């Protein structure tokens, strides 16, 4: 699948307002220009989470993160659970709470995979994530099951979420064995035509202006 995105300087991300008492919200899906293959892939992953998730490939500034946040807000009414590329295995699957252990208390802390139940699990720059962690995420995505054994404790969970990973191919790719496990992959291209770029800019500015008016009224 190929999706057209704005050029880096025209990413579909609302401007950050400075020195104001209100902030601009997530750009709604209805305001995202083009990117129909990407929207379709996200919808399919939402309908059938066991497909294996969506991998979005594109250069920086092509609106990947904006589209993912807009989709999560529209379908789940919440922002995605973001898994950082430096996440440890315990942070991903769960384990004993380190802060509690320092207080001589053994307390279990669920990981990000459990926190993402019924939401979007978003992994930005998934190609830079440790392969072992990627395998764990893909296993849970395809089976809907998570079993964790830590320090004599055995936890089992039913887990269902919409997995979305993004990557910049200029920073390296995923190993073929991992790439093949994703159910859907979309290449997001930079918009090159003057008409497309102008439409994107006008759409973002229109959304921001409308939001500012609403905030002033309320």
C-alpha positions as CSV (number, residue, x, y, z in Angstrom):
1,X,0.0,0.0,0.0
2,X,1.2,3.5,-0.8
3,X,-0.1,6.6,1.0
4,X,0.7,10.2,0.1
5,X,1.8,12.4,3.0
6,X,2.9,16.1,3.2
7,X,6.5,17.2,2.8
8,X,8.4,17.3,6.1
9,X,7.8,21.1,6.5
10,X,4.0,20.6,6.0
11,X,3.4,17.6,8.3
12,X,-0.3,17.4,9.3
13,X,0.4,18.4,12.8
14,X,-1.3,21.4,14.4
15,X,1.0,24.2,15.3
16,X,1.9,24.5,19.0
17,X,0.4,27.6,20.4
18,X,2.7,29.7,22.6
19,X,1.7,31.7,25.6
20,X,-1.9,30.7,25.5
21,X,-4.2,29.2,28.1
22,X,-5.4,26.5,25.8
23,X,-3.8,23.9,23.6
24,X,-4.6,22.6,20.1
25,X,-6.0,19.0,20.3
26,X,-5.2,16.0,18.1
27,X,-6.0,16.6,14.4
28,X,-9.1,14.6,13.7
29,X,-9.0,11.8,11.0
30,X,-11.6,13.8,9.0
31,X,-9.0,16.6,8.6
32,X,-6.2,14.3,7.3
33,X,-5.7,14.9,3.6
34,X,-5.2,11.8,1.5
35,X,-3.5,8.8,3.0
36,X,-6.4,6.5,2.1
37,X,-4.3,3.3,2.1
38,X,-3.1,4.1,5.5
39,X,-6.6,4.8,6.8
40,X,-7.8,1.6,5.4
41,X,-5.0,-0.4,7.0
42,X,-5.7,1.1,10.4
43,X,-9.4,0.3,10.0
44,X,-8.7,-3.3,9.1
45,X,-6.3,-3.7,12.1
46,X,-9.1,-2.3,14.3
47,X,-11.7,-4.7,13.0
48,X,-9.3,-7.8,13.1
49,X,-6.5,-7.2,15.7
50,X,-5.2,-10.7,15.2
51,X,-4.1,-9.8,11.7
52,X,-0.8,-8.9,13.2
53,X,-0.9,-5.1,13.3
54,X,0.1,-2.4,10.9
55,X,3.6,-1.3,10.0
56,X,3.9,2.2,8.6
57,X,7.1,3.1,6.8
58,X,8.0,6.6,5.8
59,X,10.5,9.4,6.2
60,X,10.3,11.8,9.2
61,X,7.7,14.5,8.9
62,X,5.3,12.5,6.8
63,X,2.5,12.6,9.3
64,X,2.8,9.0,10.6
65,X,2.4,9.8,14.3
66,X,-0.4,12.3,13.5
67,X,-2.4,9.7,11.7
68,X,-2.0,7.1,14.4
69,X,-3.0,9.5,17.2
70,X,-6.0,10.7,15.2
71,X,-7.1,7.1,14.5
72,X,-6.7,6.1,18.2
73,X,-8.8,9.1,19.3
74,X,-11.5,8.4,16.8
75,X,-11.8,4.6,17.3
76,X,-11.1,4.3,21.0
77,X,-11.7,7.8,22.4
78,X,-8.2,7.8,23.8
79,X,-4.6,8.4,22.8
80,X,-2.5,5.3,22.0
81,X,-0.3,3.6,24.6
82,X,3.2,4.4,23.4
83,X,6.0,1.8,23.8
84,X,9.4,3.6,23.9
85,X,12.3,2.0,22.0
86,X,14.3,1.7,25.2
87,X,11.6,-0.3,27.0
88,X,12.8,-3.3,29.0
89,X,11.1,-6.7,28.9
90,X,9.7,-6.1,32.4
91,X,8.2,-2.8,31.3
92,X,6.6,-4.5,28.3
93,X,5.2,-7.7,29.9
94,X,5.1,-6.7,33.6
95,X,7.1,-7.6,36.7
96,X,7.7,-6.7,40.3
97,X,7.5,-3.0,41.0
98,X,11.1,-1.8,41.5
99,X,10.0,1.2,43.7
100,X,8.0,-1.1,46.0
101,X,10.9,-3.6,46.2
102,X,13.1,-0.8,47.4
103,X,10.6,-0.4,50.3
104,X,10.9,-4.2,50.9
105,X,7.4,-4.7,49.4
106,X,6.8,-7.3,46.7
107,X,4.1,-5.8,44.4
108,X,3.3,-6.7,40.8
109,X,3.1,-4.0,38.2
110,X,1.4,-4.8,34.8
111,X,3.4,-4.0,31.7
112,X,2.5,-1.9,28.6
113,X,0.9,-4.8,26.8
114,X,-1.7,-5.1,29.5
115,X,-2.1,-1.3,29.7
116,X,-2.9,-1.3,26.0
117,X,-5.9,-3.7,26.2
118,X,-8.7,-2.2,24.3
119,X,-6.6,0.5,22.8
120,X,-3.9,1.2,20.3
121,X,-0.3,0.0,21.1
122,X,1.9,2.4,19.3
123,X,5.6,1.6,18.7
124,X,7.4,4.5,17.0
125,X,10.7,3.6,15.3
126,X,10.0,-0.1,15.8
127,X,12.9,-0.9,13.6
128,X,15.2,0.4,16.4
129,X,13.5,-1.7,19.1
130,X,15.3,-4.9,20.4
131,X,14.3,-7.9,18.2
132,X,13.4,-9.9,21.3
133,X,10.9,-7.3,22.4
134,X,9.4,-7.1,18.9
135,X,8.9,-10.8,18.9
136,X,7.1,-10.7,22.2
137,X,4.8,-8.0,21.0
138,X,4.0,-9.8,17.8
139,X,3.4,-13.1,19.6
140,X,0.8,-11.4,21.9
141,X,-0.8,-9.6,19.0
142,X,-1.4,-12.8,17.0
143,X,-2.5,-15.0,20.0
144,X,-4.2,-12.6,22.2
145,X,-2.5,-14.3,25.2
146,X,0.2,-13.1,27.5
147,X,1.9,-15.3,30.1
148,X,4.5,-13.9,32.4
149,X,6.7,-15.8,34.9
150,X,8.7,-13.7,37.2
151,X,10.2,-14.4,40.6
152,X,8.0,-17.3,41.4
153,X,4.9,-15.5,40.1
154,X,2.9,-16.7,37.1
155,X,0.5,-14.3,35.5
156,X,-1.8,-15.0,32.5
157,X,-3.8,-12.4,30.6
158,X,-6.2,-12.2,27.7
159,X,-4.9,-9.2,25.7
160,X,-6.3,-7.6,22.7
161,X,-5.1,-4.3,21.2
162,X,-4.5,-2.7,17.8
163,X,-0.7,-2.8,17.1
164,X,0.7,0.0,15.0
165,X,4.4,0.4,14.4
166,X,6.1,3.1,12.5
167,X,9.6,3.3,11.0
168,X,11.9,5.5,8.9
169,X,13.6,3.2,6.3
170,X,16.5,5.6,6.2
171,X,17.4,4.5,9.8
172,X,17.4,0.8,8.9
173,X,14.7,-1.8,8.4
174,X,13.3,-4.8,10.3
175,X,14.7,-8.2,9.9
176,X,12.7,-10.1,7.2
177,X,11.6,-12.7,9.9
178,X,9.9,-9.9,11.8
179,X,8.7,-8.0,8.8
180,X,6.8,-11.0,7.6
181,X,4.9,-11.3,10.8
182,X,3.1,-7.9,10.4
183,X,-0.3,-8.4,8.8
184,X,-0.3,-5.1,6.9
185,X,2.4,-2.6,5.7
186,X,1.9,0.8,4.3
187,X,4.5,3.0,2.6
188,X,3.8,6.7,3.3
189,X,5.2,9.0,0.6
190,X,5.8,12.7,0.8
191,X,3.4,15.0,-1.0
192,X,5.2,16.6,-3.9
193,X,2.6,18.4,-5.9
194,X,1.9,22.1,-5.1
195,X,-1.9,21.4,-5.0
196,X,-1.6,18.6,-2.4
197,X,0.8,20.6,-0.1
198,X,-1.5,23.7,-0.3
199,X,-4.5,21.6,0.6
200,X,-2.7,20.2,3.6
201,X,-1.6,23.6,4.8
202,X,-5.1,25.1,4.4
203,X,-6.7,22.2,6.2
204,X,-4.5,22.4,9.2
205,X,-4.9,26.2,9.5
206,X,-8.6,25.9,9.1
207,X,-8.8,23.3,11.9
208,X,-6.6,25.4,14.2
209,X,-8.7,28.5,13.6
210,X,-11.9,26.7,14.3
211,X,-10.5,25.3,17.5
212,X,-9.3,28.7,18.7
213,X,-12.8,30.1,18.1
214,X,-14.4,27.2,20.1
215,X,-12.0,27.7,23.0
216,X,-12.7,31.5,23.2
217,X,-16.5,30.8,23.3
218,X,-16.2,28.2,26.1
